[in-house]
Amino acid sequence: MEKEKNYYYADQEGQYLKAIEIALQRIESGEYGQCLECLDLISDKRLEAVPAAELCINCKDKKEKLERGR
C-alpha cells in the first residue's frame, strides 16, 4: 500500500511539473493568462492561486460540470 501511495504522489508531481512547463511555454509565446476555451483573460486572482491555470473560472466550472454529468 505504501508503494501505491508513493506512486500516486510521484504521478501527481509529474503532472504538476508538466503543467508548469506548459505555463512557461505559454509565457514565452505571450499566451499566458488567456483562457484556452473562450480566449478571455484569466483573472489575476486565479493565476495567483493556480499559476498553471489554462482555463478561466467560468470555463473550468463548465468543464467540471460536464465531467460530473458523464
C-alpha positions in Angstrom: 0.0 0.0 0.0 2.9 2.4 0.7 4.3 1.8 -2.7 0.9 2.7 -4.3 0.8 5.8 -2.3 4.3 6.8 -3.3 3.4 6.1 -7.0 0.3 8.3 -6.7 2.3 11.2 -5.3 5.0 10.8 -7.9 2.4 10.8 -10.6 0.7 13.9 -9.2 4.1 15.7 -9.0 4.9 14.7 -12.6 1.5 16.1 -13.8 2.1 19.4 -12.0 5.6 19.8 -13.4 4.2 19.2 -16.9 1.6 21.9 -16.3 4.3 24.3 -15.1 6.3 23.6 -18.2 3.3 24.3 -20.4 2.7 27.5 -18.5 6.3 28.6 -19.1 5.9 27.9 -22.8 2.7 30.0 -22.8 4.7 32.8 -21.1 7.3 32.7 -23.8 4.7 32.7 -26.6 2.7 35.5 -25.0 -0.4 33.4 -24.4 -0.1 33.1 -20.7 -3.2 34.3 -18.8 -5.5 33.7 -21.7 -8.2 31.0 -21.4 -7.8 28.2 -23.9 -11.6 27.8 -24.3 -13.1 31.3 -24.6 -9.9 33.3 -25.1 -10.8 35.8 -22.3 -8.2 36.8 -19.8 -7.8 34.6 -16.7 -8.2 36.7 -13.6 -5.0 37.6 -11.7 -6.5 36.1 -8.6 -7.0 32.8 -10.3 -3.5 32.8 -11.7 -2.1 33.7 -8.3 -3.9 30.7 -6.8 -3.2 28.3 -9.8 -0.3 29.6 -11.8 -0.6 26.8 -14.4 -4.3 27.5 -15.0 -5.3 27.2 -18.6 -9.0 28.0 -18.2 -10.8 30.9 -16.7 -13.0 30.1 -13.7 -16.2 30.0 -15.8 -14.8 27.6 -18.4 -13.3 25.4 -15.6 -16.7 25.2 -13.9 -18.4 24.3 -17.1 -15.8 21.6 -17.8 -16.1 20.1 -14.3 -19.9 20.1 -14.6 -19.7 18.2 -17.9 -17.3 15.7 -16.4 -19.5 15.1 -13.4 -22.5 14.6 -15.7 -20.9 11.7 -17.6 
